[in-house]
């Protein structure tokens, strides 16, 4: 049995609306729906509407660390520290 892959929008009732939006006049869309829908229309046509500075850079990771001030080897101290941390 060979599986074939169908396009995502094929047979989907939304497909004709997406195609209509893609083919619509951006100015007409903006007049009726506003700038956000006009940009959506442009993006569907393959035109990026975001300037490079509008795209947020990837976020850096944030690490929260609790220091004991010395090597923690007692399980009781670790349990208490974790309980206190989780309570906050």
C-alpha positions as CSV (number, residue, x, y, z in Angstrom):
1,X,0.0,0.0,0.0
2,X,1.4,3.4,-1.0
3,X,0.4,6.4,0.9
4,X,0.2,9.7,-1.0
5,X,0.3,13.1,0.6
6,X,-2.5,15.5,-0.1
7,X,-2.0,19.3,0.1
8,X,-3.0,20.6,3.5
9,X,-5.9,22.8,2.2
10,X,-7.2,20.2,-0.3
11,X,-10.8,19.4,0.6
12,X,-10.8,21.9,3.4
13,X,-13.8,24.3,3.4
14,X,-11.4,27.1,4.4
15,X,-9.3,26.7,1.2
16,X,-11.5,28.8,-1.1
17,X,-11.6,31.7,1.4
18,X,-7.8,31.6,1.7
19,X,-7.4,31.6,-2.0
20,X,-9.9,34.5,-2.3
21,X,-7.9,36.5,0.3
22,X,-4.7,35.8,-1.5
23,X,-6.1,37.0,-4.8
24,X,-8.0,40.0,-3.4
25,X,-6.8,43.6,-3.8
26,X,-4.7,44.6,-0.7
27,X,-6.1,48.1,-0.8
28,X,-9.7,46.8,-0.9
29,X,-9.0,44.4,2.0
30,X,-7.4,47.3,4.0
31,X,-10.4,49.5,3.4
32,X,-12.8,46.9,4.7
33,X,-10.8,45.0,7.3
34,X,-7.8,47.2,8.2
35,X,-4.1,47.0,8.0
36,X,-3.7,43.6,9.8
37,X,-5.8,41.8,7.2
38,X,-4.0,43.6,4.4
39,X,-0.7,42.4,5.8
40,X,-2.2,38.8,6.0
41,X,-3.2,39.2,2.3
42,X,0.4,40.3,1.4
43,X,1.9,37.5,3.4
44,X,-0.2,34.9,1.6
45,X,1.3,36.3,-1.6
46,X,4.8,35.7,-0.3
47,X,5.6,39.3,0.6
48,X,7.0,39.8,4.1
49,X,5.3,42.7,5.9
50,X,7.7,42.8,8.9
51,X,10.8,44.9,8.7
52,X,13.9,43.2,10.1
53,X,13.8,45.3,13.3
54,X,10.2,44.3,13.9
55,X,11.1,40.6,14.2
56,X,12.2,39.9,17.8
57,X,15.6,38.2,18.2
58,X,15.6,34.8,19.7
59,X,15.2,34.9,23.5
60,X,18.2,34.0,25.6
61,X,17.7,31.3,28.2
62,X,17.2,32.4,31.8
63,X,18.6,30.3,34.5
64,X,17.6,30.6,38.2
65,X,20.1,29.2,40.6
66,X,20.0,29.0,44.4
67,X,23.4,28.8,46.1
68,X,23.9,27.0,49.4
69,X,27.2,28.8,50.0
70,X,28.8,25.4,50.6
71,X,28.6,21.9,49.2
72,X,25.2,20.5,50.2
73,X,25.5,16.8,51.1
74,X,22.7,16.4,53.6
75,X,19.4,15.2,52.0
76,X,17.4,16.9,54.7
77,X,18.9,20.3,53.9
78,X,18.2,19.7,50.2
79,X,14.6,18.7,50.8
80,X,14.1,21.8,53.0
81,X,15.7,24.1,50.4
82,X,13.5,22.7,47.6
83,X,10.4,22.9,49.7
84,X,11.1,26.6,50.6
85,X,11.9,27.4,46.9
86,X,8.7,25.7,45.7
87,X,6.6,27.6,48.4
88,X,7.7,31.0,46.9
